Amino acid sequence: MFIRRLPRFEYHVATSVAEALDQLSVHAENAKVFAGGTDLFVSMKKRDVTPEHVINLKGIKELKHIHYHDGEGLKIGGLVTIGELECSAIIKGKFRALWDAVKVMASPQIRNLGTIGGNLCSALPSADTVPPLIAMGASVKLTGSKGERTVLVEEFFKGPGESILEHDEILAEILIPSPPENSGGSYFKLMKRNAMDLAIVSAAAFLVMDGNKKVCSGACIALGASATTPIRASKAEKVLINKEIDEDLAVEAGKVAAQGARPRSSIRASGWYRKEMVEVFAKRAIMEAYRRIIRDS
Ligand SMILES: Cc1cc2nc3c(=O)[nH]c(=O)nc-3n(C[C@H](O)[C@H](O)[C@H](O)COP(=O)(O)OP(=O)(O)OC[C@H]3O[C@@H](n4cnc5c(N)ncnc54)[C@H](O)[C@@H]3O)c2cc1C
């Protein structure tokens, strides 16, 4: 493959959110921020984007936190790396679907650089952290020169590579509600090889069972690489509500999830194959989420 040099740009460093917002307002649409740079510099080499000003956010300490409080939920700073999420006991213990996703992303080197904020803001339909975040009801806090706004992750994406983020805003924090009693989640990703690969399709499920862990009282299923943005499989969720979970029900929900998917054909997989695999992976995610709830009792 022909590797190009980066195009010329002016380099800036921000050490606080206020500084980053100042620089963004001065350089307006000619500027791009970066965190790990694992997506941005690849796009710049391909000349997909050619910003004149590039702002390094990595020195902003206030966006590097992982805080959890029962009741308040989990707050993850936008600059937390995928590797830090993978090493977090709270993510592994309480937010298992997200942990499933970060542990199968890229390679250790990319995970040490790449951030959760960058994964969201790149807005790829295959971004691994997104389906678990949607399934767990997460929101993002966006900070800009006009103030702050909080938006559900489910409503953050507009199309491939496109989100609602304005050019003068940064993604400051991800907020995930505390998981209720008798709940659990999981994430599965189909790849051509076992590492360093984007999802062909992916599925996350988050289930809440009643007090006896017999009947499903809440369900959220989210799919990656199954449409032009990550999507929720709302009709499949309805199949599970007020029912006892078993393999047959999960198969039915998987079929309904596949009917709602609108995957594109690409060099990596046909739309038809992706749809077939949504059925399989949605079913797997449901069954694993359910097994985890039963096992953790
Ligand atoms: C070899 C390789 C393998 C990969 N494998 C995977 C994989 O398996 N799964 C997967 O999902 N991804 C994968 N990726 C993509 C990438 O590593 C991830 O998306 C990563 O999380 C991006 O984070 P970053 O901090 O490096 O983003 P950056 O490259 O720094 O930024 C990406 C975009 O987000 C914007 N941005 C970054 N942070 C913020 C912020 N806080 N506020 C506002 N805008 C921001 C930037 O302006 C840019 O447009 C891979 C990449 C490579 C090179």
The ligand as an SDF file (V2000), in Angstrom:
LIG
                    3D

 53 58  0  0  0  0  0  0  0  0999 V2000
   -4.7430   -0.6370   13.4310 C   0  0  0  0  0  0  0  0  0  0  0  0
   -6.0170   -0.0940   13.9550 C   0  0  0  0  0  0  0  0  0  0  0  0
   -6.9520   -0.9690   14.4860 C   0  0  0  0  0  0  0  0  0  0  0  0
   -8.1700   -0.4830   14.9700 C   0  0  0  0  0  0  0  0  0  0  0  0
   -9.0800   -1.3750   15.4970 N   0  0  0  0  0  0  0  0  0  0  0  0
  -10.2570   -0.9230   15.9650 C   0  0  0  0  0  0  0  0  0  0  0  0
  -11.2210   -1.8460   16.4910 C   0  0  0  0  0  0  0  0  0  0  0  0
  -11.0050   -3.0570   16.5750 O   0  0  0  0  0  0  0  0  0  0  0  0
  -12.4060   -1.3310   16.9160 N   0  0  0  0  0  0  0  0  0  0  0  0
  -12.7020    0.0090   16.8580 C   0  0  0  0  0  0  0  0  0  0  0  0
  -13.8070    0.4010   17.2600 O   0  0  0  0  0  0  0  0  0  0  0  0
  -11.7970    0.9030   16.3830 N   0  0  0  0  0  0  0  0  0  0  0  0
  -10.5950    0.4670   15.9430 C   0  0  0  0  0  0  0  0  0  0  0  0
   -9.6690    1.3640   15.4390 N   0  0  0  0  0  0  0  0  0  0  0  0
  -10.0280    2.7820   15.3810 C   0  0  0  0  0  0  0  0  0  0  0  0
   -9.4690    3.6630   16.5500 C   0  0  0  0  0  0  0  0  0  0  0  0
   -8.3040    3.1240   17.1260 O   0  0  0  0  0  0  0  0  0  0  0  0
  -10.5050    3.8760   17.6500 C   0  0  0  0  0  0  0  0  0  0  0  0
  -11.6650    4.4370   17.0760 O   0  0  0  0  0  0  0  0  0  0  0  0
  -10.0040    4.7840   18.7850 C   0  0  0  0  0  0  0  0  0  0  0  0
  -10.8210    4.6250   19.9160 O   0  0  0  0  0  0  0  0  0  0  0  0
   -9.9510    6.2510   18.3650 C   0  0  0  0  0  0  0  0  0  0  0  0
   -9.5340    7.0250   19.4720 O   0  0  0  0  0  0  0  0  0  0  0  0
   -8.4140    8.1490   19.3260 P   0  0  0  0  0  0  0  0  0  0  0  0
   -8.2920    8.7770   20.6690 O   0  0  0  0  0  0  0  0  0  0  0  0
   -7.1590    7.5890   18.7450 O   0  0  0  0  0  0  0  0  0  0  0  0
   -9.1080    9.1110   18.2720 O   0  0  0  0  0  0  0  0  0  0  0  0
   -8.4230   10.2980   17.4370 P   0  0  0  0  0  0  0  0  0  0  0  0
   -7.7780    9.7160   16.2240 O   0  0  0  0  0  0  0  0  0  0  0  0
   -7.5940   11.1440   18.3300 O   0  0  0  0  0  0  0  0  0  0  0  0
   -9.7230   11.1090   17.0260 O   0  0  0  0  0  0  0  0  0  0  0  0
  -10.7030   10.5410   16.2050 C   0  0  0  0  0  0  0  0  0  0  0  0
  -11.7590   11.5880   15.8650 C   0  0  0  0  0  0  0  0  0  0  0  0
  -12.4460   11.9970   17.0390 O   0  0  0  0  0  0  0  0  0  0  0  0
  -12.2310   13.3920   17.3060 C   0  0  0  0  0  0  0  0  0  0  0  0
  -12.0200   13.4480   18.7590 N   0  0  0  0  0  0  0  0  0  0  0  0
  -11.1950   12.6850   19.5000 C   0  0  0  0  0  0  0  0  0  0  0  0
  -11.3920   12.9300   20.8020 N   0  0  0  0  0  0  0  0  0  0  0  0
  -12.3290   13.8930   20.8880 C   0  0  0  0  0  0  0  0  0  0  0  0
  -12.9590   14.5690   21.9670 C   0  0  0  0  0  0  0  0  0  0  0  0
  -12.7070   14.2840   23.2520 N   0  0  0  0  0  0  0  0  0  0  0  0
  -13.8950   15.5030   21.6810 N   0  0  0  0  0  0  0  0  0  0  0  0
  -14.2090   15.7990   20.3840 C   0  0  0  0  0  0  0  0  0  0  0  0
  -13.6550   15.1870   19.3180 N   0  0  0  0  0  0  0  0  0  0  0  0
  -12.7270   14.2340   19.5810 C   0  0  0  0  0  0  0  0  0  0  0  0
  -11.0510   13.8130   16.4460 C   0  0  0  0  0  0  0  0  0  0  0  0
  -11.1640   15.1610   16.0420 O   0  0  0  0  0  0  0  0  0  0  0  0
  -11.1660   12.8600   15.2700 C   0  0  0  0  0  0  0  0  0  0  0  0
  -12.1000   13.3800   14.3470 O   0  0  0  0  0  0  0  0  0  0  0  0
   -8.4370    0.9060   14.9440 C   0  0  0  0  0  0  0  0  0  0  0  0
   -7.4820    1.7870   14.4340 C   0  0  0  0  0  0  0  0  0  0  0  0
   -6.2910    1.2970   13.9410 C   0  0  0  0  0  0  0  0  0  0  0  0
   -5.2720    2.2810   13.3990 C   0  0  0  0  0  0  0  0  0  0  0  0
  1  2  1  0
  2  3  1  0
  2 52  2  0
  3  4  2  0
  4  5  1  0
  4 50  1  0
  5  6  2  0
  6  7  1  0
  6 13  1  0
  7  8  2  0
  7  9  1  0
  9 10  1  0
 10 11  2  0
 10 12  1  0
 12 13  2  0
 13 14  1  0
 14 15  1  0
 14 50  1  0
 15 16  1  0
 16 17  1  0
 16 18  1  0
 18 19  1  0
 18 20  1  0
 20 21  1  0
 20 22  1  0
 22 23  1  0
 23 24  1  0
 24 25  2  0
 24 26  1  0
 24 27  1  0
 27 28  1  0
 28 29  2  0
 28 30  1  0
 28 31  1  0
 31 32  1  0
 32 33  1  0
 33 34  1  0
 33 48  1  0
 34 35  1  0
 35 36  1  0
 35 46  1  0
 36 37  1  0
 36 45  1  0
 37 38  2  0
 38 39  1  0
 39 40  1  0
 39 45  2  0
 40 41  1  0
 40 42  2  0
 42 43  1  0
 43 44  2  0
 44 45  1  0
 46 47  1  0
 46 48  1  0
 48 49  1  0
 50 51  2  0
 51 52  1  0
 52 53  1  0
M  END
$$$$
